[in-house]
Each structure stands twice: as C-alpha cells, then as structure tokens.
Amino acid sequence: MADIAWEDAFCGEGASCYRIGVDDNGNSYIAIAGREDTYLTDTADALRQLIRDIKAGKADHLLAE
C-alpha cells in the first residue's frame, strides 16, 4: 500500500465524509472516511482538474434535488 498523506475529512450532513490524500509519487486518492483502505486513485494533476471543475460549477447539476 502506498504511503498516503490524508487530509482531514470533508463532511456533509450525516455520515457523508470523504478524505483526499496524496503520495510522494504524484498520485491522489479519494476515500470514504474510515474506509481509507478502499480508495479511488489517479494523478495529482487529475485531482487538481477535478477540484477546478467543481469550483467552476461543472458538477452543480448533481446538487439538484
């Protein structure tokens, strides 16, 4: 397993908490808090682009109720 430096959890209402991490090899990780052994991984560049896209509103349609 990679040596992942996890950030503090990002939590919404209830128990929907996610953690983002990176390693020394330029990889990024997203996991459900408490289940960090099961994660989605990609490059750090891909994580940066995901964050930029979310900030630009490209995922706002997922928030519609």
C-alpha positions, 0 to 999 in steps of 0.5 A: 500500500502506498504511503498516503498523506490524508487530509482531514475529512470533508463532511456533509450532513450525516455520515457523508465524509470523504478524505483526499490524500496524496503520495510522494509519487504524484498520485491522489486518492479519494476515500470514504472516511474510515474506509481509507483502505478502499480508495479511488486513485489517479494523478495529482494533476487529475485531482487538481482538474477535478477540484477546478471543475467543481469550483467552476460549477461543472458538477452543480447539476448533481446538487439538484434535488 
